Amino acid sequence: EPFGFATTAVVNADQRLSVALLGGSCSMGTTALNEGSVCVEDGPPQTQSFVTILTNRVDHFDMNGVLYYIGSIGKKHPFSAQRLKDAGVAVTASEIAGSALPSDILYRLPSSDSFTVTSSVNQYYQIDLGARFQLRVTEYTLRHGMAAGDRALRTWDLLGANTLGTTASFVVLKSHSADTALGGANYNAASWLVPGITVSYRYFKIEGTGMDSSSTTNHVAVGGVELYGELTTLGVFNDGYNHDMDYNGVLTRIGSSNGKQFSVDELMASGVVFTSAEQQDTSPLYKRDQLTAFAASQASRAGLWVMLDLGETRKVVPTRYTLRHGHDKPNDALRNWRFEGSNNAEVWTTLKTHTDDKALSTAWGTYSWTLSTSVAYRFFRVLSTGVNSDNNNHLRLSWMELYGAIQSVQRPARDVGHAYQLGNGVLYKLGTSNGQHSYSANSIMNAGVSVVATRFASGSPTEFLDRIDNVVKAPPSVILVPHFYEVDLGNRKLLLNRYGFRHYATTATEIMRNWRLEGREAYGSAAVVLRTHTNDETIDGANVTWSWDVSTTTSYRYFRLTCFGVNKDGSTKDFLVTDMELW
């Protein structure tokens, strides 16, 4: 399998799955997911090594070489130099001419001149296969690096090493003296056998040891390289990855926990939630096996995002992630973005930064990137940081997948509080003139109480005092939470010991789960956090009221409900509350 990724890992995963389905228990070192239906590995993924034989060269720069193999993920995808770089392959050079980059020699096709500038002996190109690969080389190919046939290599060495530091760490694998195979034609190529090598190496160097074909200079002109031999993949993360859109990823496993076919309905019912910056219909993002276009916003604006919430009972230590372009044309493909992780949807950690990344370049194209972190996250986000392939800000995706170890998280306990009846709090007393008449919003406003909010879905903030259903939305220009309601007691201050509110009367959707109660002593003063609620499931239905104790020694004039994370439905845009009360 490509890089040795799936064979053993997938068989073992299937064995654990069959045990769980038959009613058995999970083996040691694994955890039951979805009430025992799937067993998953605990902790960091295990590592193992594999050897792949790649010695059957047919022609110069054919599809049988090591670099082609890595750059096509085991010939499962079209070759891409970007895939090579993502796998950890890198190229350095002593010096390089003009605007060329050392990594240009990974592109295989003749395109531009690539040669070392300084005309002195021991100029070189060095290929690093990365920490995951070593090669016992049996043959290699070079392409001349000049459009004209001059300054071609004549006298040079191919060297190998497993550590860097001193020149002595490199071993000569093959020496060339007055070799005329290169040059005489534009970007021509040649290949050489490298017999008798018994050691595998990570680093390979092409180093000039004499004059080039001009007989006056010592340039090293290389326009392409390929290697053949026995490729060892070292310490591969056994995360189950085989190829893009395989059936070994985290979301696919969650959506097929019955051990049979992936189901969109099962994935959606599992607690996994996709949301986007503009709260578009995200249902296309659940459709792994259907190609449905999706854009994070109807408008093209900076800072768009798509967020994945694994649910409150799961976290993942990610080893890689996959994206699929969200259009039946290559238009608007991602180029500049960050992939981020979080455990509260408020503070984000950058897991990978992409700058002018052209990996997604075809209709419904897919690509996978490796990640390096030891931290488990619940939330993952693709955050656009620049223009896409069409030089606008649309963000189009149609699937996201994660690989890595799933950690089961205990469901948070219901927060201890108090059910309450409307009619005995400070705000109610102000709205009834201390019980002299029925509650009236006019009475409470005449008493100097007012409300502000980031933005109401309809009406005005004063409707919050009418004790009718209200929806707060983030304004169009606001991408991220927090947003809020704030009650101003006017010329009063309150030493608070309890507060509460009622959820929307007619629906059990968009219930707050992550919010803070904050107090301010005066206009313009800093808000003080009085109580924080993280994944609080206390309110779980329509028209439910609840209150929570507060401990403070300071009296405040302003009291604010600040939403800082997703609600019950995974949205960060709306939260529905009314009937706030203070005691």
C-alpha positions in Angstrom: 0.0 0.0 0.0 1.2 3.6 -0.5 3.9 4.4 2.1 2.7 1.2 3.8 -0.3 3.1 5.2 -3.2 0.8 5.3 -2.8 -2.9 5.1 -2.1 -3.9 8.7 -3.9 -0.9 10.2 -7.1 -1.4 8.3 -7.2 -5.2 9.0 -6.7 -4.6 12.7 -9.4 -1.9 12.7 -11.8 -4.2 11.0 -11.1 -6.9 13.5 -11.9 -4.6 16.4 -15.0 -3.5 14.6 -16.3 -7.0 14.2 -15.7 -7.8 17.9 -17.7 -4.8 18.9 -20.6 -5.6 16.5 -20.8 -9.1 17.9 -21.2 -7.7 21.3 -17.6 -8.2 22.5 -15.6 -5.7 24.4 -12.9 -3.4 23.0 -9.3 -4.7 23.3 -6.8 -3.1 25.7 -5.5 0.2 24.4 -8.8 1.0 22.6 -11.9 3.0 23.5 -15.5 2.3 22.6 -17.1 5.0 20.5 -20.8 5.6 20.0 -21.9 3.4 22.9 -19.6 0.5 22.1 -20.3 0.2 18.4 -16.8 1.0 17.3 -13.5 0.5 19.1 -10.8 3.1 18.3 -7.1 3.4 19.4 -6.3 5.4 22.4 -3.4 7.8 22.5 -1.0 8.6 19.7 -1.1 6.3 16.6 1.4 3.5 16.6 4.3 3.5 14.1 5.8 0.8 11.8 8.1 0.6 8.8 7.5 -0.8 5.3 9.7 -1.5 2.2 8.5 -0.8 -1.3 10.5 -2.1 -4.3 10.9 0.6 -7.0 13.6 -0.6 -9.3 11.8 -1.2 -12.7 13.0 1.8 -14.7 11.6 1.7 -18.2 12.5 5.2 -19.4 13.9 8.5 -18.2 11.4 10.1 -15.8 8.9 7.3 -16.2 6.3 6.6 -13.5 8.3 3.9 -11.7 10.6 6.0 -9.7 10.7 6.9 -6.0 9.9 10.6 -6.3 7.0 9.9 -8.6 5.7 7.3 -6.2 5.8 9.7 -3.2 4.5 12.6 -5.3 1.5 10.6 -6.5 0.7 8.9 -3.1 1.6 5.5 -4.4 0.3 6.1 -7.9 -3.2 6.7 -6.5 -3.2 10.3 -7.8 -1.7 12.4 -10.5 1.9 13.3 -9.7 2.4 16.7 -8.0 5.5 18.4 -6.7 3.3 19.8 -4.0 2.6 16.3 -2.8 6.3 15.6 -2.6 6.8 18.7 -0.4 3.8 17.8 1.8 5.4 14.4 2.3 8.6 16.1 3.6 10.8 16.0 0.5 13.0 19.1 0.1 15.8 20.3 -2.1 18.6 22.7 -1.2 21.5 23.9 -3.4 24.8 25.6 -2.8 23.6 28.5 -4.9 21.0 28.9 -7.6 20.6 31.1 -10.7 18.2 33.9 -11.2 14.6 33.4 -9.9 14.8 29.6 -9.9 14.3 27.6 -6.7 16.2 24.4 -5.8 12.8 22.7 -5.5 12.2 23.3 -9.2 14.0 20.1 -10.0 11.1 18.2 -8.4 8.7 19.2 -11.2 10.2 16.6 -13.6 9.3 18.4 -16.8 11.8 20.8 -18.6 10.5 24.3 -18.0 13.2 26.8 -16.9 17.0 26.9 -16.4 18.2 25.7 -13.1 21.9 25.7 -12.3 24.3 26.8 -9.6 25.7 30.3 -10.0 29.2 30.1 -8.6 31.7 28.6 -11.0 33.7 26.8 -8.4 34.2 23.1 -7.5 31.9 21.3 -5.1 28.7 23.1 -6.1 25.7 20.9 -5.4 22.0 20.0 -5.3 20.9 18.1 -2.2 17.6 16.1 -2.0 16.2 15.3 1.4 13.6 12.5 1.4 12.4 13.7 4.8 12.2 12.0 8.1 9.8 9.3 6.9 11.8 7.8 4.0 15.2 6.1 3.3 16.3 4.7 0.0 18.8 2.0 -1.0 19.4 3.4 -4.4 19.9 1.2 -7.4 19.6 3.7 -10.3 19.0 7.4 -10.8 18.1 9.9 -13.5 19.1 13.5 -14.1 17.9 16.1 -16.6 20.2 18.8 -17.9 19.3 22.2 -16.5 19.8 24.5 -19.5 17.7 25.3 -22.5 20.9 25.3 -24.4 23.0 22.2 -24.3 26.0 23.9 -22.8 27.5 23.9 -19.3 26.4 20.3 -18.9 27.7 18.1 -16.0 30.8 16.1 -16.9 32.5 15.3 -13.7 30.5 14.8 -10.5 29.5 12.5 -7.7 26.3 11.1 -6.4 26.5 10.9 -2.6 24.3 9.6 0.2 24.0 10.4 4.0 21.7 9.8 6.9 22.8 12.8 9.0 23.9 16.3 8.1 26.7 18.3 9.6 30.1 17.5 8.2 31.2 16.6 4.7 32.4 13.3 6.1 28.8 12.3 6.7 28.2 11.8 3.0 29.3 8.6 1.2 30.2 8.5 -2.5 27.7 6.2 -4.2 28.8 6.7 -7.8 31.5 8.9 -9.4 31.4 10.3 -12.9 34.5 11.4 -14.8 34.3 13.0 -18.3 30.7 11.6 -18.6 29.1 13.0 -21.8 25.6 11.6 -21.3 24.1 15.1 -20.5 24.2 18.2 -22.7 24.2 18.6 -26.4 20.4 19.0 -26.5 17.9 21.2 -24.6 17.1 19.7 -21.2 18.1 16.2 -22.2 18.1 13.4 -19.6 20.2 10.3 -18.8 20.1 7.5 -16.3 22.8 5.5 -14.6 22.9 2.2 -12.6 24.3 2.5 -9.0 25.4 -1.1 -8.2 26.6 -2.5 -5.0 24.8 -0.2 -2.5 23.8 -2.0 0.7 22.8 1.0 2.9 19.6 3.0 2.7 20.0 6.8 2.8 17.8 9.8 3.5 19.9 12.5 1.9 21.3 12.4 -1.7 23.7 15.0 -3.1 24.7 15.7 -6.7 28.1 17.5 -6.3 30.3 18.8 -9.1 33.9 17.7 -8.8 35.3 19.1 -12.0 34.6 21.3 -15.0 31.3 21.3 -16.9 31.1 20.8 -20.7 32.4 24.3 -21.3 35.8 23.2 -20.0 36.1 26.6 -18.3 33.5 26.7 -15.5 32.3 24.3 -12.8 28.5 24.9 -13.0 26.1 22.1 -11.8 23.1 22.4 -14.2 20.3 20.1 -13.0 16.7 20.4 -14.3 15.2 17.3 -12.8 16.0 14.2 -10.8 14.5 10.7 -10.2 15.7 7.9 -7.9 15.1 4.1 -8.1 15.6 1.4 -5.5 14.2 0.0 -2.3 12.2 2.7 -0.5 11.8 2.2 3.3 9.0 4.2 4.9 10.0 4.7 8.5 7.8 5.2 11.6 4.6 5.8 9.6 1.6 7.0 11.6 -0.7 4.0 11.5 -3.7 6.4 11.1 -5.4 4.2 8.5 -4.9 6.6 5.6 -4.6 4.8 2.3 -5.7 7.4 -0.2 -8.0 10.4 -0.5 -11.7 9.5 0.0 -10.8 6.1 1.4 -13.1 4.7 4.2 -10.6 4.9 7.0 -11.1 8.6 8.1 -12.7 9.7 11.4 -15.9 11.1 9.9 -16.4 8.1 7.6 -15.9 5.8 10.5 -18.4 7.8 12.6 -20.9 7.8 9.7 -20.6 4.0 9.2 -20.4 2.7 12.8 -22.7 -0.1 11.8 -19.8 -1.6 9.9 -21.6 -1.4 6.6 -22.2 1.6 4.3 -21.5 5.2 5.1 -24.7 7.1 5.9 -25.2 10.8 5.8 -28.1 10.5 8.3 -25.9 8.5 10.7 -23.1 11.1 10.6 -25.6 14.0 11.2 -27.3 12.1 14.1 -23.9 11.3 15.7 -23.4 14.9 17.0 -21.0 15.9 14.2 -21.9 19.5 13.1 -20.7 21.6 10.2 -21.2 25.4 10.3 -20.0 28.3 8.2 -19.3 32.0 8.5 -22.6 33.0 6.9 -24.7 30.1 8.2 -25.4 28.7 4.8 -27.1 25.4 4.4 -24.2 23.1 5.3 -25.9 19.8 4.4 -23.7 19.3 1.3 -20.7 19.0 3.6 -22.0 15.7 5.1 -22.5 14.1 1.7 -19.2 12.2 1.5 -20.3 10.1 -1.5 -22.3 12.8 -3.3 -20.9 15.7 -5.2 -22.9 18.8 -4.1 -21.7 22.3 -4.5 -21.2 24.4 -1.3 -20.0 27.9 -0.7 -19.4 29.3 2.9 -21.1 32.6 1.8 -23.1 34.0 -1.1 -20.9 37.0 -0.9 -17.2 37.2 -1.6 -15.6 38.7 1.5 -12.4 38.1 3.4 -12.2 35.8 6.4 -14.8 33.2 5.5 -14.6 29.9 7.3 -16.1 26.4 7.6 -16.0 24.7 11.0 -16.3 21.1 12.0 -17.6 20.1 15.5 -17.0 16.5 16.4 -19.5 16.7 19.2 -19.0 17.0 22.9 -18.1 13.3 23.4 -15.2 13.2 20.9 -11.8 14.7 20.3 -9.2 13.8 17.7 -5.4 14.1 17.7 -5.2 14.8 14.0 -2.3 13.3 11.9 -3.7 14.6 8.5 -6.8 16.1 6.9 -8.5 15.9 3.5 -10.5 18.6 1.7 -12.6 18.3 -1.4 -13.2 21.2 -3.7 -16.9 22.3 -3.6 -17.6 23.0 -7.3 -18.2 21.1 -10.5 -15.6 23.4 -12.1 -12.1 24.3 -10.9 -13.2 27.8 -10.2 -12.8 29.5 -6.8 -10.4 26.8 -5.5 -8.8 27.4 -2.1 -5.3 28.9 -2.3 -4.7 30.7 1.0 -6.0 29.4 4.3 -5.3 28.1 7.8 -6.4 24.8 9.2 -7.0 25.3 12.9 -8.1 23.3 16.0 -9.9 24.4 19.1 -11.6 23.0 22.2 -14.1 25.8 22.7 -14.6 27.4 19.2 -13.2 30.6 20.6 -9.4 30.2 21.0 -7.8 28.6 17.9 -4.5 26.9 17.3 -3.0 26.9 13.8 -2.3 23.4 12.7 -1.2 24.2 9.1 -0.8 27.3 7.1 -1.3 27.3 3.3 0.0 30.1 1.1 -0.7 29.9 -2.6 -1.4 26.2 -2.2 -2.5 24.9 -5.6 -3.3 21.4 -4.5 -7.0 21.8 -5.1 -7.1 22.6 -8.8 -9.8 20.4 -10.5 -13.5 20.0 -10.3 -14.3 18.2 -7.1 -10.5 17.8 -6.6 -9.2 16.3 -3.3 -6.0 16.5 -1.4 -4.6 15.4 2.0 -2.1 17.2 4.1 -0.1 15.8 7.1 -0.3 17.5 10.5 2.0 17.4 13.5 0.4 17.8 16.9 0.0 15.9 20.1 -3.1 17.8 21.2 -6.6 16.4 20.8 -9.3 18.9 19.5 -13.0 18.9 19.3 -13.4 21.7 16.7 -11.6 22.1 13.4 -11.8 25.1 11.1 -10.8 26.0 7.5 -10.2 29.8 7.7 -9.7 31.7 4.5 -6.7 34.1 4.7 -6.5 35.3 1.1 -8.0 35.1 -2.4 -8.8 31.9 -4.1 -7.8 30.7 -7.6 -10.2 33.2 -9.3 -8.8 36.1 -7.2 -12.0 36.4 -5.1 -12.9 35.4 -1.5 -15.4 32.6 -2.1 -14.7 29.5 0.0 -16.0 26.3 -1.7 -15.8 22.9 -0.1 -17.8 19.7 -0.4 -16.1 17.4 2.2 -13.7 17.4 5.0 -12.0 14.4 6.5 -9.7 13.8 9.5 -7.3 11.0 10.3 -5.9 10.2 13.7 -6.7 8.9 17.2 -10.2 9.5 18.5 -10.5 10.2 22.2 -13.8 9.6 24.0 -14.8 12.5 26.2 -17.2 12.1 29.1 -20.5 14.1 28.5 -20.5 17.1 30.8 -22.9 16.9 33.7 -25.9 19.2 33.9 -24.9 22.4 35.6 -26.4 22.7 39.0 -28.9 25.6 39.1 -32.6 26.4 39.9 -35.7 26.2 37.9 -37.6 29.4 38.5 -41.0 30.9 37.9 -41.4 34.3 36.3 -42.4 37.0 38.7 -40.0 37.2 41.6 -36.8 38.8 40.3 -35.4 42.4 40.2 -36.4 43.1 36.6 -40.0 41.8 37.2 -40.3 44.0 40.2 -39.2 47.0 38.2 -41.7 46.2 35.5 -44.6 45.9 37.9 -43.7 48.9 40.1 -42.9 46.4 42.9 -46.0 44.4 42.4 -48.5 47.3 42.1 -49.7 46.2 38.6 -49.1 43.6 35.9 -45.8 43.5 34.2 -45.3 46.1 31.5 -42.2 46.8 29.3 -43.2 50.5 29.4 -42.9 50.4 33.2 -39.5 48.9 33.2 -38.3 51.3 30.5 -39.8 54.3 32.4 -37.7 53.0 35.4 -34.6 53.6 33.2 -33.8 50.0 32.3 -32.6 49.4 28.7 -31.2 46.7 26.5 -28.5 46.6 23.8 -27.4 43.7 21.6 -25.0 43.0 18.7 -28.0 42.7 16.4 -31.6 41.4 16.6 -33.0 39.2 13.9 -36.0 41.5 13.8 -37.5 44.3 15.9 -35.4 46.2 18.4 -33.5 45.3 21.6 -36.3 46.8 23.7 -38.4 43.8 22.8 -36.2 41.8 25.1 -38.0 43.7 27.9 -41.4 42.7 26.5 -40.7 39.2 27.5 -41.3 37.9 24.0 -39.1 35.6 22.0 -35.9 37.2 20.7 -33.1 36.2 18.4 -29.6 37.8 18.6 -27.6 37.5 15.4 -24.0 38.6 14.7 -24.0 41.5 12.2 -23.0 40.7 8.6 -19.5 42.1 9.1 -18.8 40.0 12.2 -17.3 36.6 11.4 -16.6 35.2 14.8 -18.3 35.2 18.2 -18.7 36.7 20.7 -22.0 38.5 20.5 -24.3 39.6 23.3 -27.4 41.0 25.1 -26.7 43.6 27.7 -29.1 44.9 30.3 -28.5 48.4 31.8 -30.2 49.0 35.1 -30.0 52.8 34.7 -29.1 54.7 37.8 -29.0 51.5 39.9 -26.4 48.9 40.8 -27.1 45.3 41.9 -25.1 43.0 44.1 -26.0 39.9 42.1 -26.4 36.4 43.6 -28.4 34.6 40.9 -29.5 35.1 37.3 -31.5 33.2 34.7 -33.3 33.4 31.4 -35.9 31.5 29.3 -35.2 29.9 25.9 -37.3 30.6 22.9 -40.9 29.5 23.5 -41.6 27.7 20.3 -38.5 25.8 19.3 -35.7 23.7 20.9 -33.1 24.7 18.4 -30.2 27.1 18.7 -30.1 26.7 22.5 -27.1 28.4 24.1 -24.3 26.1 25.2 -21.3 28.4 25.5 -21.7 31.8 27.1 -20.6 34.1 29.9 -22.4 36.4 32.3 -20.4 39.6 32.6 -20.9 42.7 34.8 -19.8 46.3 34.3 -19.9 49.0 36.9 -20.1 51.9 34.5 -20.4 52.8 30.9 -17.0 52.2 29.2 -15.6 50.2 32.0 -14.2 46.7 31.4 -16.5 43.7 31.7 -15.9 41.3 34.6 -16.7 37.7 34.1 -19.1 36.6 36.8 -19.8 33.0 35.5 -18.7 31.0 32.5 -20.7 28.2 30.9 -18.9 25.8 28.6 -20.9 23.1 26.9 -23.7 23.8 29.4 -26.7 21.5 28.5 -29.0 22.7 31.4 -31.6 24.2 29.1 -32.7 21.4 26.7 -36.0 22.3 25.3 -38.4 25.0 24.1 -39.8 27.5 26.7 -37.4 26.2 29.4 -36.3 28.6 32.2 -33.2 28.1 34.4 -31.1 30.1 36.8 -27.6 29.9 38.2 -25.9 31.1 41.4 -23.3 33.9 41.1 -20.7 34.8 43.7 -19.4 38.4 43.6 -18.7 41.1 46.2 -19.1 44.0 43.7 -22.3 45.7 42.6 -22.8 46.3 38.9 -25.1 48.5 36.7 -24.7 46.5 33.5 -25.2 42.7 33.0 -24.3 41.0 29.8 -24.9 37.6 28.3 -22.0 37.0 25.9 -22.1 34.0 23.6 -18.5 32.8 22.8 -19.0 29.4 21.2 -21.4 27.2 19.2 -25.0 26.7 20.3 -26.8 23.3 20.4 -27.0 23.2 16.6 -23.3 24.1 16.1 -24.0 27.7 15.0 -22.0 30.6 16.2 -24.4 33.1 14.7 -27.6 33.0 16.6 -28.7 32.5 20.2 -32.4 32.7 21.3 -33.2 33.9 24.8 -35.8 36.0 26.5 -37.0 36.8 30.1 -33.6 37.4 31.6 -33.9 37.8 35.3 -31.7 39.0 38.1 -31.7 38.3 41.8 
